[in-house]
Each structure stands twice: as structure tokens, then as C-alpha cells.
Amino acid sequence: MSTGFRYIRKHFFAIEALPIIGIVSVVMSGGTWYLYRISQGPSIVWTRANPQPWNSIKEDETPKIMTIHQQASHGWHRDKL
């Protein structure tokens, strides 16, 4: 190991910080995934070509992440942005 890395590890790296770093990483990843997921939903309008994308949802599709007591053959997905 280089002496610079050894110095940083000895003076600035705390083993107690690993759970905090792990939890913050998981929360940030989950938040990013959720923002991406919600931005692809039918209620968000990205283009003027289709100002009402929620009208393109068919009867057997669901735009929700999880549905209870509802049967859908497949989930809805945005074809283009």
C-alpha cells in the first residue's frame, strides 16, 4: 500500500462509520430508483406529442408498482419520452 493511503486509513477512516455509509448508500439508491420509476409513470408529461399519456393505458395494464386484489396481464410502460 502507498504511504498516503495508509495515512488516510489510519487517521481518517473509522470502522464505526461503515454501517452509516451502508445505510446512506441503500437509502440514496432506493430514492434514485423511486424517482426514476415515478418519472416514467403515465401522469408525467415529457413531450407535447402525447399530452395525455394516461389515455393510452389499456384495460388489462396497470401502471402501479404493486396492486392488491387486481389482476392485470402485464404492466404499463412508456414507449418513448
N, C-alpha and C positions, 0 to 999 in steps of 0.2 A: 504494500500500500504506500501511497505517497505520504509525505510528512504533512502536507496541507490537509488531506482528508482525515488523517489520524488526529490532527489537532482539532478539526471541526467535530469529529465524532466524540472526542474526549471532553471538550468544553461546551459544546452547544447541543449535542444530541442527548435527549433524555428518554430512557426506555419507558418511562411513565406516560409519555406523550403518544405512544403507538396506538392505544385504544381510541384516544381522541381523534387522531389522524384518520383511523379506520372508520369511525362513525361519521365524521365530517365528509369523508370521501363517498361513503354509501349514500348519505343524505343528498349531497350535490349531484351524484349520478342519478338518483331517483327523481330529483327535481327537474333535472335536464330532460330525462326521459318523459316525464309527465308534461312538461311544456311542449316538447316535440309532438307528443300524442294529441294534446288538446289543440295544437295549431293545425293538425291535419283533419280535424273534425268538420262536419258539414256546416256548422254555424259560423265558421270563419270564412270571409270572402277575400281571396287573394287577387283575383282578376275581375275585370269588368265583363269579360266574355260570358261568364255564368254568374249573374248577380244573386241568384237564389239556388245555391248548390244543394240545399236540403230537399228540393223538389225532385232531385234525381235518385233519391233513396227508394228502392223497390220495396214491396210489401214483405218479402222474405229476407230482408237485410236488416242488420242492426248496427248503428254507429257507436254503440256503447262498449266500454271496456268489459263489463261484466253484466249479464242480465239474469234475473231471477224469475222463474215461472214464465219464461217466454222462449219459444222455440223459433230459431232462425236458421236457415240453411247455411248462411255464411255471413261474415261481417262486411260492412260497407268500407270501401277505401276510395280515396281521391285519385282519379285517373291522372290529372295534371294540376299543376299550380298556376 
